[in-house]
Structures are given as structure tokens and as C-alpha cells.
């Protein structure tokens, strides 16, 4: 099992939409990939809670894949790439860790 964890810092506003509005849309789009990408075994997106320290990251993706090859298939899937384009517009920074689970 491979765990794929990504965190993003979001811009405060993009195209008249607040950080929270964009975070909610990113969450919906990312979690919606479960319905169209068979390789995803688990996916959850969390939004940083209000009132937490200023330096916290804004958004986290936790997902699981059976194999590294499945993660690679997800990474290049056309529906995932559409979500990536949206997320690139709303983010300032990204960090990622992929690790073997189990």
C-alpha cells in the first residue's frame, strides 16, 4: 500500500473567491476523483480549522493506492490533471510525501 499525502498553502483570494471558497472547491474536486479513477483506494481532503496557528498549511490530501504504479496512473489521469490545473491557480506552495504503508 502506498500513502500519498499533499499539503497546500492557498492564496488569500483568487478571481474574487476567498481562500475558504477555493479550499471547499478543491476538496470537492479532489474527493470526486474517487468516482472516476479506479486506482484510488482511499481519498480524504481536510481544510485547516479556523483559529489555528497562522503558519499552518491550509489544505491536506490523504490518499492510498495499492501500488506505486497505481499512484503513477492517478498522477497522469486526465481527470486528475484537470484538478491539478485548478489547484495550481489557487496555491502558493505545495509539499508532498509518498510512503509505503503497512
N, C-alpha and C positions, 0 to 999 in steps of 0.2 A: 504494500500500500504506500502511496506517495501523497504526502500532505503538501498543499500549495497555499501559502499564506502571503497576502499582499496588503500593505497599508498605504494609504494616500493622505497627503495634506492637500486640502482643497483651497482654491481661490475664494476670497470672500464674496465675490459676485461675478457672474458670467452672463452676458446677454440679458441683464435685468433680473436674473434669478439669484436668490440667496444661496449661501453655502448649504443650508439645510434642504432647500428645494432640490438642489443638484445632488446632494447625498441621497435623498429619497429616490430620485430618478435612477441614480446609479445602482442602488440596492435592487430596485425593481427589475432593471435590465439584466443585471448580473444573475440574480436568482432565477430569472426567466430562462436562462440558458439551460437549466436542468431539463426543461421540456424538449429541447431541440438538439442537445449534444449528449449522445448515449454514453460517452466515456466518463461523464461526471457521476461519481458515486455519492457525493455529498457536497452541498454548497450552502453557505450562510454568509450574509453580509451584515456587519454591525456598524452602527453610527455612534460616534463618541457621545457620551451623555453630557447634557448641559451642566455647567458648573464645575466641570473637572479642570485640572490644571491647563494653563494656556499652551504649554508645549506638547500636549497630547496630539496624536495623529487623529484625523477626522473620520476615517472610514477603514474598515478591515474586511477582507475577504478570506474566508477559510473554506477550502475545498479539498476533496480527496479523489484520488484516481487509483485504479488497480495497479497500473504500471507507469513507468516513466514515458513509455511510448504513448499511452493514453493521454497523459498530460501534454505531450508534444502535439498530438492530434487536436486537442482542445485549443492549444495556443494558435493554431493556424486555421481553425474552423471559421468560415465566412461570417457566421452569426456572432462569434466571439470578437472578430475583428471589427465589426460594426460598433460593438460596445466599447472596445478599446478606443476607437476614434472619439466617441463622446467623452470618455473619461480623460483622455489627453487634453481636451478643451477645458476641463474644469479643475485640473490638478496643478499644484506647484511642485510636488515631489512624490516619489514612489519608492517603496522598499519592498523586497520580496525574499522569501525563504522557501525552498523546496527541500523536503527531507523525507527519508524513509520512515514510515510509521509501523510499529509492530515489533 
